[in-house]
Amino acid sequence: MPIRSSTDQKREKITARALRNRPKTIASTLHASVLEEARRSGLLEGEKTEHVSFRAPLALLEAAKKESGVTSTSDLGMLALAILAKPDPVAAFFRRTEGRLGSAHDLEH
């Protein structure tokens, strides 16, 4: 078994903590893949040097926790940032191609 660095161990803890105590659902699988993609992209590397603090409506926070299954506000913030940092490639494709049809597309038939 290879020796894991402290950075690897920290990455694994972030992912494990974000997914702890949740039933396995489509959402939890998606969130795990988002965090894994962020890790593979190097976005979770390095020390946590930035402090993020803001006020949000309680209803928004509770709804986001319920929808995601994440119980920790810090883990919810990490998940939200990971989602924003690595947007869905399908959504990006739709934005790029909005309003364009292929040359073979016929609106009459």
Residue pairs with C-beta under 8 A, 6 or more apart in sequence:
4 12
7 45
11 39
11 44
11 45
14 35
14 39
14 44
14 75
14 78
15 32
15 35
15 36
15 39
17 72
17 75
18 31
18 32
18 35
18 70
18 72
18 75
18 78
18 79
19 28
19 31
19 32
19 69
20 71
21 71
22 28
22 69
22 70
23 69
25 69
27 67
27 68
27 69
28 69
31 68
31 69
31 70
31 79
34 79
34 82
34 83
34 86
35 44
35 78
35 79
35 82
37 82
37 86
38 44
38 82
38 85
38 86
41 85
41 86
43 82
43 85
43 86
44 82
52 77
61 73
61 76
64 70
64 76
64 80
65 71
65 73
65 76
68 76
68 79
70 76
70 79
101 107
